[in-house]
Amino acid sequence: MTHTLDITKEHCPMTFVKTKLKLAQIAEGDILEVLLAEGEPLENVPRSATEQGFNVLSIEHVEGTTHKVTIQK
């Protein structure tokens, strides 16, 4: 199942805190698509997810300063 989390208005460190909380709520093997802003969130969320043992499947530019990071739990 695929879930979506929009943290485009959040700032670090809340970006990964909210991502981690959402990942805790979904089932093993599920996908989380995280919409976030470029800069610190785009650097920190994929790196932190990988460090926590999650699988970052892709990082895509959506539009403007918004990007989508796809993470598998």
PDB file of N, CA, C, O and CB in Angstrom:
ATOM      1  N   MET A   1       0.847  -1.171   0.000  1.00  0.00           N
ATOM      2  CA  MET A   1       0.000   0.000   0.000  1.00  0.00           C
ATOM      3  C   MET A   1       0.903   1.247   0.000  1.00  0.00           C
ATOM      4  O   MET A   1       1.982   1.243   0.592  1.00  0.00           O
ATOM      5  CB  MET A   1      -0.969  -0.009   1.232  1.00  0.00           C
ATOM      6  N   THR A   2       0.449   2.298  -0.664  1.00  0.00           N
ATOM      7  CA  THR A   2       1.224   3.535  -0.734  1.00  0.00           C
ATOM      8  C   THR A   2       0.553   4.619   0.105  1.00  0.00           C
ATOM      9  O   THR A   2      -0.655   4.832   0.010  1.00  0.00           O
ATOM     10  CB  THR A   2       1.378   4.003  -2.201  1.00  0.00           C
ATOM     11  N   HIS A   3       1.345   5.295   0.921  1.00  0.00           N
ATOM     12  CA  HIS A   3       0.880   6.378   1.780  1.00  0.00           C
ATOM     13  C   HIS A   3       1.597   7.654   1.361  1.00  0.00           C
ATOM     14  O   HIS A   3       2.685   7.601   0.787  1.00  0.00           O
ATOM     15  CB  HIS A   3       1.132   6.059   3.292  1.00  0.00           C
ATOM     16  N   THR A   4       0.977   8.814   1.652  1.00  0.00           N
ATOM     17  CA  THR A   4       1.581  10.094   1.302  1.00  0.00           C
ATOM     18  C   THR A   4       1.671  10.981   2.536  1.00  0.00           C
ATOM     19  O   THR A   4       0.760  11.012   3.363  1.00  0.00           O
ATOM     20  CB  THR A   4       0.774  10.794   0.191  1.00  0.00           C
ATOM     21  N   LEU A   5       2.782  11.701   2.645  1.00  0.00           N
ATOM     22  CA  LEU A   5       2.995  12.643   3.745  1.00  0.00           C
ATOM     23  C   LEU A   5       3.519  13.943   3.149  1.00  0.00           C
ATOM     24  O   LEU A   5       4.556  13.951   2.484  1.00  0.00           O
ATOM     25  CB  LEU A   5       3.993  12.065   4.818  1.00  0.00           C
ATOM     26  N   ASP A   6       2.806  15.042   3.385  1.00  0.00           N
ATOM     27  CA  ASP A   6       3.220  16.351   2.874  1.00  0.00           C
ATOM     28  C   ASP A   6       3.855  17.148   4.011  1.00  0.00           C
ATOM     29  O   ASP A   6       3.171  17.594   4.933  1.00  0.00           O
ATOM     30  CB  ASP A   6       2.006  17.127   2.261  1.00  0.00           C
ATOM     31  N   ILE A   7       5.177  17.319   3.928  1.00  0.00           N
ATOM     32  CA  ILE A   7       5.888  18.104   4.942  1.00  0.00           C
ATOM     33  C   ILE A   7       6.583  19.308   4.296  1.00  0.00           C
ATOM     34  O   ILE A   7       7.619  19.775   4.770  1.00  0.00           O
ATOM     35  CB  ILE A   7       6.924  17.220   5.686  1.00  0.00           C
ATOM     36  N   THR A   8       5.987  19.797   3.205  1.00  0.00           N
ATOM     37  CA  THR A   8       6.600  20.914   2.484  1.00  0.00           C
ATOM     38  C   THR A   8       6.675  22.187   3.320  1.00  0.00           C
ATOM     39  O   THR A   8       7.521  23.042   3.059  1.00  0.00           O
ATOM     40  CB  THR A   8       5.829  21.191   1.217  1.00  0.00           C
ATOM     41  N   LYS A   9       5.817  22.329   4.309  1.00  0.00           N
ATOM     42  CA  LYS A   9       5.812  23.537   5.152  1.00  0.00           C
ATOM     43  C   LYS A   9       6.628  23.352   6.439  1.00  0.00           C
ATOM     44  O   LYS A   9       6.765  24.292   7.222  1.00  0.00           O
ATOM     45  CB  LYS A   9       4.371  23.918   5.508  1.00  0.00           C
ATOM     46  N   GLU A  10       7.165  22.154   6.658  1.00  0.00           N
ATOM     47  CA  GLU A  10       7.925  21.852   7.879  1.00  0.00           C
ATOM     48  C   GLU A  10       9.405  22.195   7.712  1.00  0.00           C
ATOM     49  O   GLU A  10       9.922  22.274   6.598  1.00  0.00           O
ATOM     50  CB  GLU A  10       7.770  20.370   8.252  1.00  0.00           C
ATOM     51  N   HIS A  11      10.061  22.393   8.839  1.00  0.00           N
ATOM     52  CA  HIS A  11      11.496  22.673   8.857  1.00  0.00           C
ATOM     53  C   HIS A  11      12.200  21.612   9.706  1.00  0.00           C
ATOM     54  O   HIS A  11      11.593  21.004  10.587  1.00  0.00           O
ATOM     55  CB  HIS A  11      11.782  24.109   9.410  1.00  0.00           C
ATOM     56  N   CYS A  12      13.481  21.403   9.429  1.00  0.00           N
ATOM     57  CA  CYS A  12      14.276  20.463  10.214  1.00  0.00           C
ATOM     58  C   CYS A  12      14.354  20.952  11.655  1.00  0.00           C
ATOM     59  O   CYS A  12      14.457  22.159  11.873  1.00  0.00           O
ATOM     60  CB  CYS A  12      15.699  20.296   9.611  1.00  0.00           C
ATOM     61  N   PRO A  13      14.309  20.078  12.636  1.00  0.00           N
ATOM     62  CA  PRO A  13      14.340  18.615  12.530  1.00  0.00           C
ATOM     63  C   PRO A  13      12.959  17.969  12.415  1.00  0.00           C
ATOM     64  O   PRO A  13      12.861  16.743  12.365  1.00  0.00           O
ATOM     65  CB  PRO A  13      15.047  18.045  13.721  1.00  0.00           C
ATOM     66  N   MET A  14      11.890  18.769  12.374  1.00  0.00           N
ATOM     67  CA  MET A  14      10.543  18.196  12.343  1.00  0.00           C
ATOM     68  C   MET A  14      10.266  17.398  11.073  1.00  0.00           C
ATOM     69  O   MET A  14       9.387  16.536  11.070  1.00  0.00           O
ATOM     70  CB  MET A  14       9.518  19.295  12.478  1.00  0.00           C
ATOM     71  N   THR A  15      10.997  17.667   9.999  1.00  0.00           N
ATOM     72  CA  THR A  15      10.747  16.934   8.760  1.00  0.00           C
ATOM     73  C   THR A  15      10.965  15.438   8.952  1.00  0.00           C
ATOM     74  O   THR A  15      10.112  14.640   8.562  1.00  0.00           O
ATOM     75  CB  THR A  15      11.649  17.457   7.642  1.00  0.00           C
ATOM     76  N   PHE A  16      12.081  15.044   9.540  1.00  0.00           N
ATOM     77  CA  PHE A  16      12.298  13.608   9.726  1.00  0.00           C
ATOM     78  C   PHE A  16      11.498  13.063  10.902  1.00  0.00           C
ATOM     79  O   PHE A  16      11.112  11.894  10.886  1.00  0.00           O
ATOM     80  CB  PHE A  16      13.779  13.323   9.935  1.00  0.00           C
ATOM     81  N   VAL A  17      11.239  13.872  11.913  1.00  0.00           N
ATOM     82  CA  VAL A  17      10.416  13.410  13.040  1.00  0.00           C
ATOM     83  C   VAL A  17       9.040  12.987  12.516  1.00  0.00           C
ATOM     84  O   VAL A  17       8.550  11.911  12.856  1.00  0.00           O
ATOM     85  CB  VAL A  17      10.273  14.530  14.131  1.00  0.00           C
ATOM     86  N   LYS A  18       8.419  13.832  11.690  1.00  0.00           N
ATOM     87  CA  LYS A  18       7.100  13.500  11.150  1.00  0.00           C
ATOM     88  C   LYS A  18       7.170  12.318  10.188  1.00  0.00           C
ATOM     89  O   LYS A  18       6.257  11.493  10.148  1.00  0.00           O
ATOM     90  CB  LYS A  18       6.500  14.713  10.440  1.00  0.00           C
ATOM     91  N   THR A  19       8.250  12.235   9.416  1.00  0.00           N
ATOM     92  CA  THR A  19       8.429  11.102   8.503  1.00  0.00           C
ATOM     93  C   THR A  19       8.547   9.807   9.297  1.00  0.00           C
ATOM     94  O   THR A  19       7.914   8.806   8.961  1.00  0.00           O
ATOM     95  CB  THR A  19       9.680  11.303   7.612  1.00  0.00           C
ATOM     96  N   LYS A  20       9.359   9.828  10.351  1.00  0.00           N
ATOM     97  CA  LYS A  20       9.565   8.623  11.162  1.00  0.00           C
ATOM     98  C   LYS A  20       8.264   8.195  11.860  1.00  0.00           C
ATOM     99  O   LYS A  20       7.974   7.002  11.945  1.00  0.00           O
ATOM    100  CB  LYS A  20      10.674   8.869  12.210  1.00  0.00           C
ATOM    101  N   LEU A  21       7.486   9.159  12.358  1.00  0.00           N
ATOM    102  CA  LEU A  21       6.208   8.838  12.996  1.00  0.00           C
ATOM    103  C   LEU A  21       5.255   8.181  11.996  1.00  0.00           C
ATOM    104  O   LEU A  21       4.563   7.221  12.336  1.00  0.00           O
ATOM    105  CB  LEU A  21       5.565  10.109  13.588  1.00  0.00           C
ATOM    106  N   LYS A  22       5.218   8.692  10.773  1.00  0.00           N
ATOM    107  CA  LYS A  22       4.346   8.113   9.747  1.00  0.00           C
ATOM    108  C   LYS A  22       4.826   6.709   9.372  1.00  0.00           C
ATOM    109  O   LYS A  22       4.011   5.804   9.196  1.00  0.00           O
ATOM    110  CB  LYS A  22       4.304   9.022   8.492  1.00  0.00           C
ATOM    111  N   LEU A  23       6.142   6.524   9.248  1.00  0.00           N
ATOM    112  CA  LEU A  23       6.680   5.204   8.940  1.00  0.00           C
ATOM    113  C   LEU A  23       6.324   4.196  10.035  1.00  0.00           C
ATOM    114  O   LEU A  23       6.110   3.019   9.744  1.00  0.00           O
ATOM    115  CB  LEU A  23       8.201   5.277   8.762  1.00  0.00           C
ATOM    116  N   ALA A  24       6.261   4.644  11.280  1.00  0.00           N
ATOM    117  CA  ALA A  24       5.910   3.751  12.388  1.00  0.00           C
ATOM    118  C   ALA A  24       4.457   3.286  12.298  1.00  0.00           C
ATOM    119  O   ALA A  24       4.104   2.237  12.839  1.00  0.00           O
ATOM    120  CB  ALA A  24       6.148   4.453  13.727  1.00  0.00           C
ATOM    121  N   GLN A  25       3.616   4.065  11.616  1.00  0.00           N
ATOM    122  CA  GLN A  25       2.186   3.752  11.520  1.00  0.00           C
ATOM    123  C   GLN A  25       1.837   2.817  10.365  1.00  0.00           C
ATOM    124  O   GLN A  25       0.753   2.233  10.345  1.00  0.00           O
ATOM    125  CB  GLN A  25       1.403   5.023  11.373  1.00  0.00           C
ATOM    126  N   ILE A  26       2.752   2.670   9.402  1.00  0.00           N
ATOM    127  CA  ILE A  26       2.417   1.866   8.221  1.00  0.00           C
ATOM    128  C   ILE A  26       3.006   0.458   8.344  1.00  0.00           C
ATOM    129  O   ILE A  26       3.902   0.204   9.149  1.00  0.00           O
ATOM    130  CB  ILE A  26       2.935   2.552   6.934  1.00  0.00           C
ATOM    131  N   ALA A  27       2.479  -0.433   7.529  1.00  0.00           N
ATOM    132  CA  ALA A  27       2.890  -1.843   7.590  1.00  0.00           C
ATOM    133  C   ALA A  27       4.248  -2.060   6.920  1.00  0.00           C
ATOM    134  O   ALA A  27       4.641  -1.318   6.020  1.00  0.00           O
ATOM    135  CB  ALA A  27       1.830  -2.735   6.922  1.00  0.00           C
ATOM    136  N   GLU A  28       4.945  -3.083   7.377  1.00  0.00           N
ATOM    137  CA  GLU A  28       6.222  -3.488   6.774  1.00  0.00           C
ATOM    138  C   GLU A  28       6.013  -3.746   5.284  1.00  0.00           C
ATOM    139  O   GLU A  28       5.071  -4.439   4.899  1.00  0.00           O
ATOM    140  CB  GLU A  28       6.798  -4.760   7.479  1.00  0.00           C
ATOM    141  N   GLY A  29       6.881  -3.195   4.452  1.00  0.00           N
ATOM    142  CA  GLY A  29       6.776  -3.369   3.005  1.00  0.00           C
ATOM    143  C   GLY A  29       5.983  -2.277   2.304  1.00  0.00           C
ATOM    144  O   GLY A  29       6.065  -2.139   1.084  1.00  0.00           O
ATOM    145  N   ASP A  30       5.210  -1.493   3.067  1.00  0.00           N
ATOM    146  CA  ASP A  30       4.442  -0.395   2.479  1.00  0.00           C
ATOM    147  C   ASP A  30       5.370   0.716   2.006  1.00  0.00           C
ATOM    148  O   ASP A  30       6.530   0.793   2.410  1.00  0.00           O
ATOM    149  CB  ASP A  30       3.427   0.158   3.492  1.00  0.00           C
ATOM    150  N   ILE A  31       4.840   1.567   1.149  1.00  0.00           N
ATOM    151  CA  ILE A  31       5.584   2.681   0.560  1.00  0.00           C
ATOM    152  C   ILE A  31       5.068   3.991   1.149  1.00  0.00           C
ATOM    153  O   ILE A  31       3.863   4.178   1.315  1.00  0.00           O
ATOM    154  CB  ILE A  31       5.453   2.683  -0.994  1.00  0.00           C
ATOM    155  N   LEU A  32       5.997   4.895   1.461  1.00  0.00           N
ATOM    156  CA  LEU A  32       5.642   6.239   1.919  1.00  0.00           C
ATOM    157  C   LEU A  32       6.235   7.243   0.941  1.00  0.00           C
ATOM    158  O   LEU A  32       7.449   7.287   0.741  1.00  0.00           O
ATOM    159  CB  LEU A  32       6.151   6.503   3.380  1.00  0.00           C
ATOM    160  N   GLU A  33       5.361   8.055   0.331  1.00  0.00           N
ATOM    161  CA  GLU A  33       5.796   9.131  -0.544  1.00  0.00           C
ATOM    162  C   GLU A  33       5.785  10.415   0.271  1.00  0.00           C
ATOM    163  O   GLU A  33       4.733  10.863   0.729  1.00  0.00           O
ATOM    164  CB  GLU A  33       4.884   9.248  -1.815  1.00  0.00           C
ATOM    165  N   VAL A  34       6.959  11.000   0.446  1.00  0.00           N
ATOM    166  CA  VAL A  34       7.103  12.198   1.266  1.00  0.00           C
ATOM    167  C   VAL A  34       7.333  13.400   0.357  1.00  0.00           C
ATOM    168  O   VAL A  34       8.310  13.445  -0.391  1.00  0.00           O
ATOM    169  CB  VAL A  34       8.269  12.044   2.283  1.00  0.00           C
ATOM    170  N   LEU A  35       6.428  14.372   0.427  1.00  0.00           N
ATOM    171  CA  LEU A  35       6.594  15.620  -0.310  1.00  0.00           C
ATOM    172  C   LEU A  35       7.303  16.608   0.601  1.00  0.00           C
ATOM    173  O   LEU A  35       6.845  16.872   1.713  1.00  0.00           O
ATOM    174  CB  LEU A  35       5.218  16.188  -0.800  1.00  0.00           C
ATOM    175  N   LEU A  36       8.423  17.157   0.133  1.00  0.00           N
ATOM    176  CA  LEU A  36       9.195  18.065   0.967  1.00  0.00           C
ATOM    177  C   LEU A  36       9.879  19.132   0.130  1.00  0.00           C
ATOM    178  O   LEU A  36       9.952  19.033  -1.094  1.00  0.00           O
ATOM    179  CB  LEU A  36      10.226  17.297   1.774  1.00  0.00           C
ATOM    180  N   ALA A  37      10.378  20.154   0.814  1.00  0.00           N
ATOM    181  CA  ALA A  37      11.051  21.263   0.142  1.00  0.00           C
ATOM    182  C   ALA A  37      12.517  20.929  -0.079  1.00  0.00           C
ATOM    183  O   ALA A  37      13.089  20.083   0.608  1.00  0.00           O
ATOM    184  CB  ALA A  37      10.914  22.562   0.958  1.00  0.00           C
ATOM    185  N   GLU A  38      13.115  21.613  -1.055  1.00  0.00           N
ATOM    186  CA  GLU A  38      14.550  21.405  -1.288  1.00  0.00           C
ATOM    187  C   GLU A  38      15.343  22.051  -0.160  1.00  0.00           C
ATOM    188  O   GLU A  38      14.787  22.765   0.674  1.00  0.00           O
ATOM    189  CB  GLU A  38      14.985  21.988  -2.665  1.00  0.00           C
ATOM    190  N   GLY A  39      16.629  21.797  -0.141  1.00  0.00           N
ATOM    191  CA  GLY A  39      17.487  22.305   0.926  1.00  0.00           C
ATOM    192  C   GLY A  39      17.660  21.255   2.009  1.00  0.00           C
ATOM    193  O   GLY A  39      17.789  20.066   1.717  1.00  0.00           O
ATOM    194  N   GLU A  40      17.662  21.698   3.261  1.00  0.00           N
ATOM    195  CA  GLU A  40      17.889  20.783   4.395  1.00  0.00           C
ATOM    196  C   GLU A  40      16.961  19.582   4.422  1.00  0.00           C
ATOM    197  O   GLU A  40      17.439  18.460   4.591  1.00  0.00           O
ATOM    198  CB  GLU A  40      17.741  21.530   5.678  1.00  0.00           C
ATOM    199  N   PRO A  41      15.627  19.767   4.260  1.00  0.00           N
ATOM    200  CA  PRO A  41      14.753  18.583   4.288  1.00  0.00           C
ATOM    201  C   PRO A  41      15.118  17.554   3.221  1.00  0.00           C
ATOM    202  O   PRO A  41      15.108  16.352   3.488  1.00  0.00           O
ATOM    203  CB  PRO A  41      13.306  19.003   4.104  1.00  0.00           C
ATOM    204  N   LEU A  42      15.439  18.019   2.022  1.00  0.00           N
ATOM    205  CA  LEU A  42      15.774  17.111   0.928  1.00  0.00           C
ATOM    206  C   LEU A  42      17.092  16.390   1.181  1.00  0.00           C
ATOM    207  O   LEU A  42      17.280  15.268   0.711  1.00  0.00           O
ATOM    208  CB  LEU A  42      15.845  17.875  -0.388  1.00  0.00           C
ATOM    209  N   GLU A  43      17.997  17.010   1.908  1.00  0.00           N
ATOM    210  CA  GLU A  43      19.256  16.370   2.267  1.00  0.00           C
ATOM    211  C   GLU A  43      19.078  15.410   3.442  1.00  0.00           C
ATOM    212  O   GLU A  43      19.596  14.294   3.428  1.00  0.00           O
ATOM    213  CB  GLU A  43      20.306  17.425   2.607  1.00  0.00           C
ATOM    214  N   ASN A  44      18.340  15.857   4.458  1.00  0.00           N
ATOM    215  CA  ASN A  44      18.260  15.116   5.717  1.00  0.00           C
ATOM    216  C   ASN A  44      17.299  13.933   5.726  1.00  0.00           C
ATOM    217  O   ASN A  44      17.624  12.885   6.285  1.00  0.00           O
ATOM    218  CB  ASN A  44      17.870  16.041   6.787  1.00  0.00           C
ATOM    219  N   VAL A  45      16.116  14.077   5.116  1.00  0.00           N
ATOM    220  CA  VAL A  45      15.115  12.996   5.190  1.00  0.00           C
ATOM    221  C   VAL A  45      15.613  11.709   4.525  1.00  0.00           C
ATOM    222  O   VAL A  45      15.555  10.651   5.151  1.00  0.00           O
ATOM    223  CB  VAL A  45      13.803  13.443   4.528  1.00  0.00           C
ATOM    224  N   PRO A  46      16.102  11.761   3.273  1.00  0.00           N
ATOM    225  CA  PRO A  46      16.595  10.495   2.684  1.00  0.00           C
ATOM    226  C   PRO A  46      17.778   9.904   3.452  1.00  0.00           C
ATOM    227  O   PRO A  46      17.842   8.690   3.648  1.00  0.00           O
ATOM    228  CB  PRO A  46      17.004  10.722   1.230  1.00  0.00           C
ATOM    229  N   ARG A  47      18.707  10.744   3.885  1.00  0.00           N
ATOM    230  CA  ARG A  47      19.871  10.253   4.626  1.00  0.00           C
ATOM    231  C   ARG A  47      19.441   9.616   5.950  1.00  0.00           C
ATOM    232  O   ARG A  47      19.890   8.522   6.293  1.00  0.00           O
ATOM    233  CB  ARG A  47      20.869  11.402   4.886  1.00  0.00           C
ATOM    234  N   SER A  48      18.574  10.303   6.686  1.00  0.00           N
ATOM    235  CA  SER A  48      18.114   9.779   7.980  1.00  0.00           C
ATOM    236  C   SER A  48      17.301   8.505   7.806  1.00  0.00           C
ATOM    237  O   SER A  48      17.419   7.584   8.614  1.00  0.00           O
ATOM    238  CB  SER A  48      17.278  10.830   8.716  1.00  0.00           C
ATOM    239  N   ALA A  49      16.482   8.438   6.771  1.00  0.00           N
ATOM    240  CA  ALA A  49      15.694   7.225   6.517  1.00  0.00           C
ATOM    241  C   ALA A  49      16.611   6.036   6.257  1.00  0.00           C
ATOM    242  O   ALA A  49      16.386   4.943   6.775  1.00  0.00           O
ATOM    243  CB  ALA A  49      14.742   7.433   5.320  1.00  0.00           C
ATOM    244  N   THR A  50      17.642   6.257   5.454  1.00  0.00           N
ATOM    245  CA  THR A  50      18.609   5.194   5.162  1.00  0.00           C
ATOM    246  C   THR A  50      19.334   4.765   6.429  1.00  0.00           C
ATOM    247  O   THR A  50      19.513   3.572   6.675  1.00  0.00           O
ATOM    248  CB  THR A  50      19.624   5.660   4.105  1.00  0.00           C
ATOM    249  N   GLU A  51      19.755   5.745   7.238  1.00  0.00           N
ATOM    250  CA  GLU A  51      20.452   5.431   8.499  1.00  0.00           C
ATOM    251  C   GLU A  51      19.571   4.634   9.452  1.00  0.00           C
ATOM    252  O   GLU A  51      20.077   3.839  10.244  1.00  0.00           O
ATOM    253  CB  GLU A  51      20.912   6.718   9.185  1.00  0.00           C
ATOM    254  N   GLN A  52      18.248   4.842   9.381  1.00  0.00           N
ATOM    255  CA  GLN A  52      17.306   4.141  10.259  1.00  0.00           C
ATOM    256  C   GLN A  52      16.922   2.765   9.700  1.00  0.00           C
ATOM    257  O   GLN A  52      16.141   2.043  10.320  1.00  0.00           O
ATOM    258  CB  GLN A  52      16.047   4.989  10.462  1.00  0.00           C
ATOM    259  N   GLY A  53      17.467   2.399   8.535  1.00  0.00           N
ATOM    260  CA  GLY A  53      17.221   1.074   7.982  1.00  0.00           C
ATOM    261  C   GLY A  53      16.091   0.997   6.972  1.00  0.00           C
ATOM    262  O   GLY A  53      15.692  -0.097   6.574  1.00  0.00           O
ATOM    263  N   PHE A  54      15.568   2.140   6.553  1.00  0.00           N
ATOM    264  CA  PHE A  54      14.507   2.143   5.547  1.00  0.00           C
ATOM    265  C   PHE A  54      15.137   2.204   4.161  1.00  0.00           C
ATOM    266  O   PHE A  54      16.282   2.631   4.012  1.00  0.00           O
ATOM    267  CB  PHE A  54      13.530   3.338   5.763  1.00  0.00           C
ATOM    268  N   ASN A  55      14.382   1.774   3.143  1.00  0.00           N
ATOM    269  CA  ASN A  55      14.875   1.726   1.779  1.00  0.00           C
ATOM    270  C   ASN A  55      14.360   2.938   0.993  1.00  0.00           C
ATOM    271  O   ASN A  55      13.165   3.020   0.706  1.00  0.00           O
ATOM    272  CB  ASN A  55      14.449   0.408   1.094  1.00  0.00           C
ATOM    273  N   VAL A  56      15.242   3.874   0.643  1.00  0.00           N
ATOM    274  CA  VAL A  56      14.858   5.026  -0.168  1.00  0.00           C
ATOM    275  C   VAL A  56      14.862   4.561  -1.626  1.00  0.00           C
ATOM    276  O   VAL A  56      15.911   4.247  -2.188  1.00  0.00           O
ATOM    277  CB  VAL A  56      15.837   6.260   0.058  1.00  0.00           C
ATOM    278  N   LEU A  57      13.674   4.524  -2.224  1.00  0.00           N
ATOM    279  CA  LEU A  57      13.522   4.005  -3.581  1.00  0.00           C
ATOM    280  C   LEU A  57      13.812   5.054  -4.646  1.00  0.00           C
ATOM    281  O   LEU A  57      14.396   4.742  -5.684  1.00  0.00           O
ATOM    282  CB  LEU A  57      12.128   3.467  -3.772  1.00  0.00           C
ATOM    283  N   SER A  58      13.402   6.309  -4.391  1.00  0.00           N
ATOM    284  CA  SER A  58      13.631   7.355  -5.386  1.00  0.00           C
ATOM    285  C   SER A  58      13.508   8.743  -4.768  1.00  0.00           C
ATOM    286  O   SER A  58      12.894   8.938  -3.719  1.00  0.00           O
ATOM    287  CB  SER A  58      12.647   7.209  -6.545  1.00  0.00           C
ATOM    288  N   ILE A  59      14.115   9.692  -5.463  1.00  0.00           N
ATOM    289  CA  ILE A  59      14.000  11.110  -5.124  1.00  0.00           C
ATOM    290  C   ILE A  59      13.703  11.818  -6.432  1.00  0.00           C
ATOM    291  O   ILE A  59      14.502  11.776  -7.368  1.00  0.00           O
ATOM    292  CB  ILE A  59      15.317  11.679  -4.423  1.00  0.00           C
ATOM    293  N   GLU A  60      12.536  12.476  -6.493  1.00  0.00           N
ATOM    294  CA  GLU A  60      12.112  13.116  -7.728  1.00  0.00           C
ATOM    295  C   GLU A  60      11.741  14.572  -7.490  1.00  0.00           C
ATOM    296  O   GLU A  60      11.225  14.925  -6.430  1.00  0.00           O
ATOM    297  CB  GLU A  60      10.933  12.366  -8.337  1.00  0.00           C
ATOM    298  N   HIS A  61      12.011  15.422  -8.492  1.00  0.00           N
ATOM    299  CA  HIS A  61      11.553  16.805  -8.466  1.00  0.00           C
ATOM    300  C   HIS A  61      10.097  16.804  -8.896  1.00  0.00           C
ATOM    301  O   HIS A  61       9.754  16.187  -9.905  1.00  0.00           O
ATOM    302  CB  HIS A  61      12.426  17.728  -9.391  1.00  0.00           C
ATOM    303  N   VAL A  62       9.224  17.491  -8.141  1.00  0.00           N
ATOM    304  CA  VAL A  62       7.804  17.546  -8.489  1.00  0.00           C
ATOM    305  C   VAL A  62       7.528  18.844  -9.249  1.00  0.00           C
ATOM    306  O   VAL A  62       7.168  18.814 -10.426  1.00  0.00           O
ATOM    307  CB  VAL A  62       6.909  17.449  -7.211  1.00  0.00           C
ATOM    308  N   GLU A  63       7.696  19.980  -8.575  1.00  0.00           N
ATOM    309  CA  GLU A  63       7.573  21.286  -9.210  1.00  0.00           C
ATOM    310  C   GLU A  63       8.082  22.353  -8.262  1.00  0.00           C
ATOM    311  O   GLU A  63       8.024  22.187  -7.044  1.00  0.00           O
ATOM    312  CB  GLU A  63       6.110  21.571  -9.618  1.00  0.00           C
ATOM    313  N   GLY A  64       8.581  23.445  -8.816  1.00  0.00           N
ATOM    314  CA  GLY A  64       9.110  24.518  -7.979  1.00  0.00           C
ATOM    315  C   GLY A  64      10.194  23.990  -7.057  1.00  0.00           C
ATOM    316  O   GLY A  64      11.185  23.418  -7.510  1.00  0.00           O
ATOM    317  N   THR A  65       9.998  24.186  -5.757  1.00  0.00           N
ATOM    318  CA  THR A  65      10.980  23.707  -4.773  1.00  0.00           C
ATOM    319  C   THR A  65      10.531  22.404  -4.112  1.00  0.00           C
ATOM    320  O   THR A  65      11.152  21.957  -3.147  1.00  0.00           O
ATOM    321  CB  THR A  65      11.217  24.775  -3.700  1.00  0.00           C
ATOM    322  N   THR A  66       9.461  21.792  -4.620  1.00  0.00           N
ATOM    323  CA  THR A  66       8.912  20.568  -4.023  1.00  0.00           C
ATOM    324  C   THR A  66       9.511  19.325  -4.678  1.00  0.00           C
ATOM    325  O   THR A  66       9.624  19.226  -5.900  1.00  0.00           O
ATOM    326  CB  THR A  66       7.376  20.547  -4.154  1.00  0.00           C
ATOM    327  N   HIS A  67       9.890  18.383  -3.814  1.00  0.00           N
ATOM    328  CA  HIS A  67      10.433  17.101  -4.252  1.00  0.00           C
ATOM    329  C   HIS A  67       9.656  15.978  -3.581  1.00  0.00           C
ATOM    330  O   HIS A  67       8.993  16.188  -2.565  1.00  0.00           O
ATOM    331  CB  HIS A  67      11.950  16.994  -3.929  1.00  0.00           C
ATOM    332  N   LYS A  68       9.745  14.774  -4.164  1.00  0.00           N
ATOM    333  CA  LYS A  68       9.095  13.590  -3.582  1.00  0.00           C
ATOM    334  C   LYS A  68      10.152  12.543  -3.314  1.00  0.00           C
ATOM    335  O   LYS A  68      10.889  12.142  -4.215  1.00  0.00           O
ATOM    336  CB  LYS A  68       7.984  13.022  -4.522  1.00  0.00           C
ATOM    337  N   VAL A  69      10.222  12.103  -2.065  1.00  0.00           N
ATOM    338  CA  VAL A  69      11.121  11.028  -1.667  1.00  0.00           C
ATOM    339  C   VAL A  69      10.239   9.797  -1.405  1.00  0.00           C
ATOM    340  O   VAL A  69       9.311   9.850  -0.597  1.00  0.00           O
ATOM    341  CB  VAL A  69      11.989  11.425  -0.385  1.00  0.00           C
ATOM    342  N   THR A  70      10.535   8.709  -2.087  1.00  0.00           N
ATOM    343  CA  THR A  70       9.753   7.477  -1.934  1.00  0.00           C
ATOM    344  C   THR A  70      10.558   6.503  -1.071  1.00  0.00           C
ATOM    345  O   THR A  70      11.677   6.120  -1.414  1.00  0.00           O
ATOM    346  CB  THR A  70       9.407   6.838  -3.336  1.00  0.00           C
ATOM    347  N   ILE A  71       9.958   6.111   0.060  1.00  0.00           N
ATOM    348  CA  ILE A  71      10.617   5.266   1.053  1.00  0.00           C
ATOM    349  C   ILE A  71       9.800   3.992   1.260  1.00  0.00           C
ATOM    350  O   ILE A  71       8.577   4.042   1.392  1.00  0.00           O
ATOM    351  CB  ILE A  71      10.798   6.028   2.397  1.00  0.00           C
ATOM    352  N   GLN A  72      10.482   2.861   1.286  1.00  0.00           N
ATOM    353  CA  GLN A  72       9.804   1.591   1.604  1.00  0.00           C
ATOM    354  C   GLN A  72      10.176   1.194   3.018  1.00  0.00           C
ATOM    355  O   GLN A  72      11.346   1.199   3.399  1.00  0.00           O
ATOM    356  CB  GLN A  72      10.190   0.458   0.589  1.00  0.00           C
ATOM    357  N   LYS A  73       9.147   0.848   3.795  1.00  0.00           N
ATOM    358  CA  LYS A  73       9.380   0.437   5.186  1.00  0.00           C
ATOM    359  C   LYS A  73       9.873  -0.983   5.199  1.00  0.00           C
ATOM    360  O   LYS A  73      10.135  -1.535   6.268  1.00  0.00           O
ATOM    361  CB  LYS A  73       8.098   0.573   6.044  1.00  0.00           C
TER     362      LYS A  73
END
